């Protein structure tokens, strides 16, 4: 059975509100060469260098405006997450929440953002029991200070389902997403991207709870409503097609799912390029498919292809994993 990734990156699929670096930077009214260099590094996806610049800036400036300090911590959270260093992301999310608690008013939107980010990263790093305990209080505060229909309130409620997913209570998570989606659909002013995000998470939860047909129905609705004129939307559609194929595989239609994944890998190569993260993850999935099919020639060929990829396109641990596969001989009773 192939190793299926149900979501491409955990942190991409949960809305943390203002999680795009450029939006965070809008609140940092400092024209410092070190920070400008950090932004340039981040734009070039050189996150290690960007992180070093910001960490050095913070270390060299003892008196930083609390709002700017929180936003700098948020940049570090996002950049560490981009490099898959989730423990470090959690550490800075907690630091941002502490600064906000000590130096900002409880009703300050930025303080609520910091608390949301802190609980989200606690979930990612295995502290889901703490997040489950503290999310109701955060939801209550967001509704009190911002209102029930504020985008951040919706985002916090979305993230509050995550502790249930982490501990395997997918039915409860799906119920929370479904209830939230219904309320958002009744809100005429609710942002469409928020609705899409919640629906995606709902579909994922239904898939994980053993309801692939219900999950696929939601994914199909999402694809039908995607604006395919935007590149980001086309990439999103490719992601959803992967999830649909995974549902079909889970339903027992292995051949149909495999055909869909073959077509998806071809399209990813053609439209995104050989080294786009989605293309690379499809390649890794196909290694598992080829192993399940006992096609050892195809396994070795694709492994060799991935190992020849630029180092910065390989997520942590991939090279070691593929090298193990390459060195492992196929079973002796099967054709090589």
C-alpha positions as YAML, in Angstrom:
chain: A
units: angstrom
residues:
- id: 1
  name: UNK
  ca: [0.00, 0.00, 0.00]
- id: 2
  name: UNK
  ca: [1.47, 3.40, -0.92]
- id: 3
  name: UNK
  ca: [2.24, 5.94, 1.74]
- id: 4
  name: UNK
  ca: [-0.48, 8.55, 1.25]
- id: 5
  name: UNK
  ca: [0.01, 12.12, 2.39]
- id: 6
  name: UNK
  ca: [-3.47, 13.27, 3.29]
- id: 7
  name: UNK
  ca: [-2.45, 16.92, 3.37]
- id: 8
  name: UNK
  ca: [0.68, 18.22, 1.71]
- id: 9
  name: UNK
  ca: [1.98, 20.19, 4.66]
- id: 10
  name: UNK
  ca: [0.17, 20.35, 7.97]
- id: 11
  name: UNK
  ca: [0.86, 24.03, 8.52]
- id: 12
  name: UNK
  ca: [-0.41, 24.99, 5.03]
- id: 13
  name: UNK
  ca: [-3.88, 23.67, 5.66]
- id: 14
  name: UNK
  ca: [-4.71, 25.48, 8.89]
- id: 15
  name: UNK
  ca: [-5.38, 29.18, 8.68]
- id: 16
  name: UNK
  ca: [-3.34, 31.10, 11.24]
- id: 17
  name: UNK
  ca: [-4.51, 34.57, 10.08]
- id: 18
  name: UNK
  ca: [-1.99, 37.04, 8.75]
- id: 19
  name: UNK
  ca: [0.35, 34.13, 8.08]
- id: 20
  name: UNK
  ca: [1.78, 35.58, 4.88]
- id: 21
  name: UNK
  ca: [5.12, 37.23, 5.51]
- id: 22
  name: UNK
  ca: [4.34, 40.26, 3.36]
- id: 23
  name: UNK
  ca: [1.25, 41.04, 5.48]
- id: 24
  name: UNK
  ca: [3.22, 40.69, 8.69]
- id: 25
  name: UNK
  ca: [5.88, 43.02, 7.30]
- id: 26
  name: UNK
  ca: [3.28, 45.73, 6.64]
- id: 27
  name: UNK
  ca: [3.07, 46.23, 10.40]
- id: 28
  name: UNK
  ca: [6.84, 46.52, 10.84]
- id: 29
  name: UNK
  ca: [7.51, 50.17, 10.14]
- id: 30
  name: UNK
  ca: [11.29, 49.90, 10.37]
- id: 31
  name: UNK
  ca: [13.63, 50.58, 7.49]
- id: 32
  name: UNK
  ca: [16.67, 48.77, 8.80]
- id: 33
  name: UNK
  ca: [19.25, 47.29, 6.40]
- id: 34
  name: UNK
  ca: [19.33, 44.02, 8.33]
- id: 35
  name: UNK
  ca: [15.56, 43.56, 8.09]
- id: 36
  name: UNK
  ca: [15.50, 44.59, 4.45]
- id: 37
  name: UNK
  ca: [18.15, 41.95, 3.82]
- id: 38
  name: UNK
  ca: [16.09, 39.40, 5.73]
- id: 39
  name: UNK
  ca: [13.07, 40.12, 3.55]
- id: 40
  name: UNK
  ca: [15.21, 39.73, 0.43]
- id: 41
  name: UNK
  ca: [16.52, 36.37, 1.65]
- id: 42
  name: UNK
  ca: [12.96, 35.20, 2.37]
- id: 43
  name: UNK
  ca: [11.77, 36.25, -1.08]
- id: 44
  name: UNK
  ca: [14.57, 34.08, -2.49]
- id: 45
  name: UNK
  ca: [13.50, 31.19, -0.20]
- id: 46
  name: UNK
  ca: [16.81, 31.42, 1.69]
- id: 47
  name: UNK
  ca: [15.04, 31.08, 5.02]
- id: 48
  name: UNK
  ca: [18.10, 30.16, 7.09]
- id: 49
  name: UNK
  ca: [19.74, 33.46, 6.16]
- id: 50
  name: UNK
  ca: [16.50, 35.41, 6.67]
- id: 51
  name: UNK
  ca: [16.08, 33.88, 10.12]
- id: 52
  name: UNK
  ca: [19.67, 34.69, 11.08]
- id: 53
  name: UNK
  ca: [19.21, 38.36, 10.15]
- id: 54
  name: UNK
  ca: [16.04, 38.76, 12.23]
- id: 55
  name: UNK
  ca: [17.39, 36.83, 15.21]
- id: 56
  name: UNK
  ca: [20.50, 38.99, 15.18]
- id: 57
  name: UNK
  ca: [18.39, 42.16, 14.93]
- id: 58
  name: UNK
  ca: [16.30, 41.15, 17.95]
- id: 59
  name: UNK
  ca: [19.41, 40.23, 19.94]
- id: 60
  name: UNK
  ca: [21.00, 43.62, 19.23]
- id: 61
  name: UNK
  ca: [17.93, 45.74, 20.09]
- id: 62
  name: UNK
  ca: [16.78, 45.49, 23.67]
- id: 63
  name: UNK
  ca: [13.99, 48.06, 23.36]
- id: 64
  name: UNK
  ca: [11.61, 47.01, 20.60]
- id: 65
  name: UNK
  ca: [8.05, 48.24, 20.27]
- id: 66
  name: UNK
  ca: [5.88, 45.32, 21.47]
- id: 67
  name: UNK
  ca: [3.74, 45.24, 18.33]
- id: 68
  name: UNK
  ca: [6.83, 45.12, 16.13]
- id: 69
  name: UNK
  ca: [8.41, 42.54, 18.44]
- id: 70
  name: UNK
  ca: [5.39, 40.25, 18.10]
- id: 71
  name: UNK
  ca: [5.42, 40.63, 14.32]
- id: 72
  name: UNK
  ca: [9.14, 39.85, 14.14]
- id: 73
  name: UNK
  ca: [8.51, 36.69, 16.14]
- id: 74
  name: UNK
  ca: [5.71, 35.84, 13.71]
- id: 75
  name: UNK
  ca: [8.12, 36.19, 10.78]
- id: 76
  name: UNK
  ca: [10.44, 33.71, 12.48]
- id: 77
  name: UNK
  ca: [7.53, 31.33, 13.02]
- id: 78
  name: UNK
  ca: [6.61, 31.43, 9.33]
- id: 79
  name: UNK
  ca: [10.17, 31.09, 8.09]
- id: 80
  name: UNK
  ca: [11.05, 28.21, 10.39]
- id: 81
  name: UNK
  ca: [7.83, 26.51, 9.27]
- id: 82
  name: UNK
  ca: [8.84, 26.95, 5.63]
- id: 83
  name: UNK
  ca: [12.02, 25.01, 6.41]
- id: 84
  name: UNK
  ca: [10.02, 22.32, 8.26]
- id: 85
  name: UNK
  ca: [11.60, 23.24, 11.62]
- id: 86
  name: UNK
  ca: [8.35, 23.00, 13.53]
- id: 87
  name: UNK
  ca: [9.85, 22.89, 17.03]
- id: 88
  name: UNK
  ca: [11.55, 26.22, 16.43]
- id: 89
  name: UNK
  ca: [8.33, 27.63, 14.97]
- id: 90
  name: UNK
  ca: [6.52, 26.58, 18.14]
- id: 91
  name: UNK
  ca: [9.19, 28.18, 20.33]
- id: 92
  name: UNK
  ca: [8.84, 31.56, 18.64]
- id: 93
  name: UNK
  ca: [5.04, 31.32, 18.53]
- id: 94
  name: UNK
  ca: [5.09, 30.84, 22.31]
- id: 95
  name: UNK
  ca: [7.48, 33.78, 22.67]
- id: 96
  name: UNK
  ca: [5.19, 35.99, 20.58]
- id: 97
  name: UNK
  ca: [2.22, 35.01, 22.75]
- id: 98
  name: UNK
  ca: [4.20, 35.78, 25.92]
- id: 99
  name: UNK
  ca: [5.22, 39.24, 24.65]
- id: 100
  name: UNK
  ca: [1.63, 39.96, 23.61]
- id: 101
  name: UNK
  ca: [0.32, 38.85, 27.01]
- id: 102
  name: UNK
  ca: [2.80, 41.01, 28.90]
- id: 103
  name: UNK
  ca: [2.77, 44.15, 26.76]
- id: 104
  name: UNK
  ca: [-0.47, 44.32, 24.76]
- id: 105
  name: UNK
  ca: [-4.09, 44.68, 25.83]
- id: 106
  name: UNK
  ca: [-6.17, 41.47, 25.88]
- id: 107
  name: UNK
  ca: [-8.56, 42.88, 23.28]
- id: 108
  name: UNK
  ca: [-5.75, 43.77, 20.87]
- id: 109
  name: UNK
  ca: [-6.22, 41.82, 17.64]
- id: 110
  name: UNK
  ca: [-2.49, 41.16, 17.42]
- id: 111
  name: UNK
  ca: [-2.58, 39.57, 20.87]
- id: 112
  name: UNK
  ca: [-5.35, 37.24, 19.74]
- id: 113
  name: UNK
  ca: [-3.38, 36.41, 16.60]
- id: 114
  name: UNK
  ca: [-0.36, 35.51, 18.73]
- id: 115
  name: UNK
  ca: [-2.43, 33.29, 21.02]
- id: 116
  name: UNK
  ca: [-3.96, 31.53, 18.03]
- id: 117
  name: UNK
  ca: [-0.54, 30.90, 16.50]
- id: 118
  name: UNK
  ca: [0.80, 29.62, 19.82]
- id: 119
  name: UNK
  ca: [-1.99, 27.05, 20.22]
- id: 120
  name: UNK
  ca: [-1.76, 26.02, 16.57]
- id: 121
  name: UNK
  ca: [1.94, 25.22, 16.85]
- id: 122
  name: UNK
  ca: [1.40, 23.44, 20.14]
- id: 123
  name: UNK
  ca: [-0.91, 21.12, 18.19]
- id: 124
  name: UNK
  ca: [1.63, 20.58, 15.43]
- id: 125
  name: UNK
  ca: [4.32, 19.66, 17.97]
- id: 126
  name: UNK
  ca: [2.24, 17.25, 20.03]
- id: 127
  name: UNK
  ca: [0.84, 19.45, 22.80]
- id: 128
  name: UNK
  ca: [-2.70, 18.96, 21.56]
- id: 129
  name: UNK
  ca: [-4.01, 18.40, 25.10]
- id: 130
  name: UNK
  ca: [-3.02, 21.96, 26.03]
- id: 131
  name: UNK
  ca: [-4.50, 23.35, 22.83]
- id: 132
  name: UNK
  ca: [-7.76, 21.48, 23.36]
- id: 133
  name: UNK
  ca: [-7.97, 22.91, 26.88]
- id: 134
  name: UNK
  ca: [-7.17, 26.51, 25.90]
- id: 135
  name: UNK
  ca: [-8.99, 26.96, 22.58]
- id: 136
  name: UNK
  ca: [-12.47, 27.46, 24.12]
- id: 137
  name: UNK
  ca: [-11.15, 30.41, 26.15]
- id: 138
  name: UNK
  ca: [-9.53, 31.91, 23.05]
- id: 139
  name: UNK
  ca: [-12.74, 31.50, 21.03]
- id: 140
  name: UNK
  ca: [-14.70, 33.17, 23.81]
- id: 141
  name: UNK
  ca: [-12.28, 36.13, 23.88]
- id: 142
  name: UNK
  ca: [-12.30, 36.49, 20.09]
- id: 143
  name: UNK
  ca: [-16.11, 36.53, 20.01]
- id: 144
  name: UNK
  ca: [-16.16, 39.04, 22.89]
- id: 145
  name: UNK
  ca: [-13.61, 41.46, 21.45]
- id: 146
  name: UNK
  ca: [-14.02, 40.99, 17.68]
- id: 147
  name: UNK
  ca: [-17.47, 39.49, 17.20]
- id: 148
  name: UNK
  ca: [-18.72, 36.13, 15.96]
- id: 149
  name: UNK
  ca: [-18.25, 36.95, 12.26]
- id: 150
  name: UNK
  ca: [-14.76, 38.41, 12.30]
- id: 151
  name: UNK
  ca: [-12.27, 36.55, 10.04]
- id: 152
  name: UNK
  ca: [-9.94, 35.91, 12.97]
- id: 153
  name: UNK
  ca: [-12.78, 34.44, 15.02]
- id: 154
  name: UNK
  ca: [-13.56, 32.07, 12.17]
- id: 155
  name: UNK
  ca: [-9.87, 31.20, 11.84]
- id: 156
  name: UNK
  ca: [-9.55, 30.42, 15.53]
- id: 157
  name: UNK
  ca: [-12.64, 28.22, 15.43]
- id: 158
  name: UNK
  ca: [-11.17, 26.40, 12.43]
- id: 159
  name: UNK
  ca: [-7.94, 25.75, 14.28]
- id: 160
  name: UNK
  ca: [-9.81, 24.60, 17.38]
- id: 161
  name: UNK
  ca: [-10.70, 21.40, 15.53]
- id: 162
  name: UNK
  ca: [-7.06, 20.54, 15.05]
- id: 163
  name: UNK
  ca: [-6.47, 18.97, 18.51]
- id: 164
  name: UNK
  ca: [-9.19, 16.44, 17.70]
- id: 165
  name: UNK
  ca: [-7.52, 15.56, 14.38]
- id: 166
  name: UNK
  ca: [-4.14, 15.20, 16.08]
- id: 167
  name: UNK
  ca: [-5.46, 12.69, 18.62]
- id: 168
  name: UNK
  ca: [-7.42, 10.74, 15.98]
- id: 169
  name: UNK
  ca: [-10.94, 11.93, 16.82]
- id: 170
  name: UNK
  ca: [-11.68, 12.71, 13.18]
- id: 171
  name: UNK
  ca: [-15.46, 12.46, 13.57]
- id: 172
  name: UNK
  ca: [-15.45, 15.27, 16.12]
- id: 173
  name: UNK
  ca: [-13.12, 17.35, 13.95]
- id: 174
  name: UNK
  ca: [-15.37, 16.87, 10.91]
- id: 175
  name: UNK
  ca: [-18.40, 17.90, 12.93]
- id: 176
  name: UNK
  ca: [-16.68, 21.10, 14.07]
- id: 177
  name: UNK
  ca: [-15.67, 21.99, 10.50]
- id: 178
  name: UNK
  ca: [-19.16, 21.22, 9.19]
- id: 179
  name: UNK
  ca: [-20.83, 23.42, 11.83]
- id: 180
  name: UNK
  ca: [-18.41, 26.25, 11.14]
- id: 181
  name: UNK
  ca: [-18.89, 25.97, 7.37]
- id: 182
  name: UNK
  ca: [-22.66, 26.14, 7.76]
- id: 183
  name: UNK
  ca: [-22.40, 29.33, 9.82]
- id: 184
  name: UNK
  ca: [-19.95, 30.88, 7.35]
- id: 185
  name: UNK
  ca: [-22.24, 30.07, 4.41]
- id: 186
  name: UNK
  ca: [-24.98, 32.06, 6.14]
- id: 187
  name: UNK
  ca: [-22.64, 35.04, 6.51]
- id: 188
  name: UNK
  ca: [-22.91, 36.99, 3.24]
- id: 189
  name: UNK
  ca: [-19.75, 38.99, 4.03]
- id: 190
  name: UNK
  ca: [-17.57, 36.00, 4.88]
- id: 191
  name: UNK
  ca: [-14.38, 35.82, 2.82]
- id: 192
  name: UNK
  ca: [-14.45, 33.11, 0.16]
- id: 193
  name: UNK
  ca: [-10.93, 31.91, 0.90]
- id: 194
  name: UNK
  ca: [-11.92, 31.27, 4.52]
- id: 195
  name: UNK
  ca: [-14.87, 29.16, 3.39]
- id: 196
  name: UNK
  ca: [-12.63, 27.21, 1.03]
- id: 197
  name: UNK
  ca: [-10.11, 26.54, 3.75]
- id: 198
  name: UNK
  ca: [-12.72, 25.24, 6.18]
- id: 199
  name: UNK
  ca: [-14.30, 23.05, 3.49]
- id: 200
  name: UNK
  ca: [-10.88, 21.58, 2.63]
- id: 201
  name: UNK
  ca: [-10.28, 20.72, 6.28]
- id: 202
  name: UNK
  ca: [-13.77, 19.25, 6.56]
- id: 203
  name: UNK
  ca: [-13.13, 17.02, 3.55]
- id: 204
  name: UNK
  ca: [-9.82, 15.89, 4.99]
- id: 205
  name: UNK
  ca: [-11.44, 15.03, 8.34]
- id: 206
  name: UNK
  ca: [-14.17, 13.00, 6.63]
- id: 207
  name: UNK
  ca: [-11.52, 11.09, 4.67]
- id: 208
  name: UNK
  ca: [-9.56, 10.31, 7.82]
- id: 209
  name: UNK
  ca: [-12.73, 9.23, 9.65]
- id: 210
  name: UNK
  ca: [-13.47, 6.59, 7.01]
- id: 211
  name: UNK
  ca: [-15.97, 8.49, 4.85]
- id: 212
  name: UNK
  ca: [-14.11, 8.86, 1.52]
- id: 213
  name: UNK
  ca: [-17.29, 9.32, -0.51]
- id: 214
  name: UNK
  ca: [-18.45, 12.27, 1.62]
- id: 215
  name: UNK
  ca: [-14.93, 13.70, 1.46]
- id: 216
  name: UNK
  ca: [-14.79, 13.39, -2.33]
- id: 217
  name: UNK
  ca: [-18.15, 15.12, -2.66]
- id: 218
  name: UNK
  ca: [-16.79, 18.16, -0.81]
- id: 219
  name: UNK
  ca: [-13.54, 18.15, -2.81]
- id: 220
  name: UNK
  ca: [-15.53, 18.04, -6.07]
- id: 221
  name: UNK
  ca: [-17.56, 21.06, -4.97]
- id: 222
  name: UNK
  ca: [-14.33, 22.92, -4.23]
- id: 223
  name: UNK
  ca: [-12.88, 22.18, -7.66]
- id: 224
  name: UNK
  ca: [-16.08, 23.31, -9.38]
- id: 225
  name: UNK
  ca: [-15.84, 26.70, -7.68]
- id: 226
  name: UNK
  ca: [-12.13, 27.34, -8.23]
- id: 227
  name: UNK
  ca: [-11.13, 30.28, -10.42]
- id: 228
  name: UNK
  ca: [-8.73, 28.47, -12.77]
- id: 229
  name: UNK
  ca: [-7.44, 31.74, -14.24]
- id: 230
  name: UNK
  ca: [-5.16, 32.14, -11.21]
- id: 231
  name: UNK
  ca: [-1.96, 30.11, -10.95]
- id: 232
  name: UNK
  ca: [-2.38, 29.62, -7.20]
- id: 233
  name: UNK
  ca: [-5.88, 28.25, -7.81]
- id: 234
  name: UNK
  ca: [-4.63, 25.82, -10.45]
- id: 235
  name: UNK
  ca: [-2.03, 24.51, -8.01]
- id: 236
  name: UNK
  ca: [-4.73, 24.19, -5.37]
- id: 237
  name: UNK
  ca: [-6.85, 22.19, -7.82]
- id: 238
  name: UNK
  ca: [-3.94, 19.78, -8.33]
- id: 239
  name: UNK
  ca: [-3.72, 19.30, -4.59]
- id: 240
  name: UNK
  ca: [-7.43, 18.54, -4.38]
- id: 241
  name: UNK
  ca: [-7.15, 16.04, -7.24]
- id: 242
  name: UNK
  ca: [-4.52, 14.20, -5.23]
- id: 243
  name: UNK
  ca: [-6.88, 14.01, -2.27]
- id: 244
  name: UNK
  ca: [-9.68, 12.68, -4.47]
- id: 245
  name: UNK
  ca: [-7.35, 9.99, -5.83]
- id: 246
  name: UNK
  ca: [-6.43, 9.07, -2.25]
- id: 247
  name: UNK
  ca: [-10.12, 8.71, -1.38]
- id: 248
  name: UNK
  ca: [-10.67, 6.49, -4.41]
- id: 249
  name: UNK
  ca: [-7.69, 4.38, -3.37]
- id: 250
  name: UNK
  ca: [-9.09, 4.07, 0.16]
- id: 251
  name: UNK
  ca: [-12.41, 2.96, -1.35]
- id: 252
  name: UNK
  ca: [-10.63, -0.01, -2.93]
- id: 253
  name: UNK
  ca: [-10.41, 1.23, -6.53]
- id: 254
  name: UNK
  ca: [-6.64, 0.88, -6.69]
- id: 255
  name: UNK
  ca: [-6.29, 0.84, -10.48]
- id: 256
  name: UNK
  ca: [-8.47, 3.93, -10.96]
- id: 257
  name: UNK
  ca: [-6.56, 5.83, -8.26]
- id: 258
  name: UNK
  ca: [-3.24, 4.82, -9.78]
- id: 259
  name: UNK
  ca: [-4.33, 6.10, -13.20]
- id: 260
  name: UNK
  ca: [-5.35, 9.40, -11.63]
- id: 261
  name: UNK
  ca: [-1.99, 9.73, -9.86]
- id: 262
  name: UNK
  ca: [-0.12, 8.93, -13.08]
- id: 263
  name: UNK
  ca: [-1.98, 11.70, -14.87]
- id: 264
  name: UNK
  ca: [-1.42, 14.04, -11.94]
- id: 265
  name: UNK
  ca: [2.34, 13.45, -11.91]
- id: 266
  name: UNK
  ca: [2.50, 14.12, -15.65]
- id: 267
  name: UNK
  ca: [0.55, 17.36, -15.28]
- id: 268
  name: UNK
  ca: [2.66, 18.49, -12.33]
- id: 269
  name: UNK
  ca: [5.83, 17.95, -14.37]
- id: 270
  name: UNK
  ca: [4.38, 19.83, -17.33]
- id: 271
  name: UNK
  ca: [2.84, 22.79, -15.51]
- id: 272
  name: UNK
  ca: [4.89, 23.20, -12.34]
- id: 273
  name: UNK
  ca: [8.28, 21.82, -13.30]
- id: 274
  name: UNK
  ca: [10.35, 18.91, -12.04]
- id: 275
  name: UNK
  ca: [11.28, 20.45, -8.68]
- id: 276
  name: UNK
  ca: [8.07, 22.09, -7.50]
- id: 277
  name: UNK
  ca: [7.13, 20.73, -4.04]
- id: 278
  name: UNK
  ca: [3.92, 19.21, -5.37]
- id: 279
  name: UNK
  ca: [5.77, 17.47, -8.21]
- id: 280
  name: UNK
  ca: [8.38, 16.14, -5.79]
- id: 281
  name: UNK
  ca: [5.73, 14.77, -3.45]
- id: 282
  name: UNK
  ca: [4.00, 13.06, -6.34]
- id: 283
  name: UNK
  ca: [7.31, 11.44, -7.25]
- id: 284
  name: UNK
  ca: [7.70, 10.14, -3.70]
- id: 285
  name: UNK
  ca: [4.16, 8.78, -3.81]
- id: 286
  name: UNK
  ca: [4.95, 6.98, -7.06]
- id: 287
  name: UNK
  ca: [7.92, 5.25, -5.45]
- id: 288
  name: UNK
  ca: [5.43, 3.72, -3.01]
- id: 289
  name: UNK
  ca: [3.09, 2.83, -5.88]
- id: 290
  name: UNK
  ca: [5.89, 1.11, -7.80]
- id: 291
  name: UNK
  ca: [6.92, -0.84, -4.69]
- id: 292
  name: UNK
  ca: [3.31, -1.98, -4.24]
- id: 293
  name: UNK
  ca: [3.31, -3.04, -7.90]
- id: 294
  name: UNK
  ca: [6.69, -4.81, -7.42]
- id: 295
  name: UNK
  ca: [8.09, -2.81, -10.32]
- id: 296
  name: UNK
  ca: [11.66, -2.67, -9.05]
- id: 297
  name: UNK
  ca: [13.08, -1.19, -12.25]
- id: 298
  name: UNK
  ca: [10.72, 1.78, -11.99]
- id: 299
  name: UNK
  ca: [11.52, 2.13, -8.28]
- id: 300
  name: UNK
  ca: [15.27, 2.38, -8.91]
- id: 301
  name: UNK
  ca: [14.82, 4.75, -11.84]
- id: 302
  name: UNK
  ca: [12.61, 7.20, -9.97]
- id: 303
  name: UNK
  ca: [14.80, 7.05, -6.86]
- id: 304
  name: UNK
  ca: [17.84, 7.91, -8.96]
- id: 305
  name: UNK
  ca: [15.94, 10.79, -10.57]
- id: 306
  name: UNK
  ca: [15.01, 12.26, -7.19]
- id: 307
  name: UNK
  ca: [18.55, 11.92, -5.86]
- id: 308
  name: UNK
  ca: [19.78, 14.00, -8.80]
- id: 309
  name: UNK
  ca: [17.48, 16.87, -7.81]
- id: 310
  name: UNK
  ca: [18.99, 20.10, -6.43]
- id: 311
  name: UNK
  ca: [19.63, 19.75, -2.70]
- id: 312
  name: UNK
  ca: [17.32, 22.63, -1.77]
- id: 313
  name: UNK
  ca: [14.34, 20.86, -3.38]
- id: 314
  name: UNK
  ca: [14.63, 17.80, -1.12]
- id: 315
  name: UNK
  ca: [12.82, 18.07, 2.23]
- id: 316
  name: UNK
  ca: [14.67, 16.94, 5.32]
- id: 317
  name: UNK
  ca: [15.13, 13.17, 5.48]
- id: 318
  name: UNK
  ca: [14.18, 12.43, 1.88]
- id: 319
  name: UNK
  ca: [17.71, 11.73, 0.64]
- id: 320
  name: UNK
  ca: [18.39, 9.30, 3.47]
- id: 321
  name: UNK
  ca: [15.07, 7.53, 2.94]
- id: 322
  name: UNK
  ca: [15.62, 7.12, -0.79]
- id: 323
  name: UNK
  ca: [19.19, 5.91, -0.32]
- id: 324
  name: UNK
  ca: [17.86, 3.17, 1.97]
- id: 325
  name: UNK
  ca: [15.36, 2.13, -0.71]
- id: 326
  name: UNK
  ca: [18.11, 2.11, -3.34]
- id: 327
  name: UNK
  ca: [20.29, -0.15, -1.20]
- id: 328
  name: UNK
  ca: [17.50, -2.55, -0.29]
- id: 329
  name: UNK
  ca: [17.42, -5.55, -2.67]
- id: 330
  name: UNK
  ca: [14.01, -6.76, -3.91]
- id: 331
  name: UNK
  ca: [12.69, -10.05, -2.49]
- id: 332
  name: UNK
  ca: [14.52, -13.00, -4.04]
- id: 333
  name: UNK
  ca: [11.34, -14.78, -5.12]
- id: 334
  name: UNK
  ca: [10.20, -11.81, -7.21]
- id: 335
  name: UNK
  ca: [11.55, -10.76, -10.63]
- id: 336
  name: UNK
  ca: [14.08, -7.94, -10.57]
...
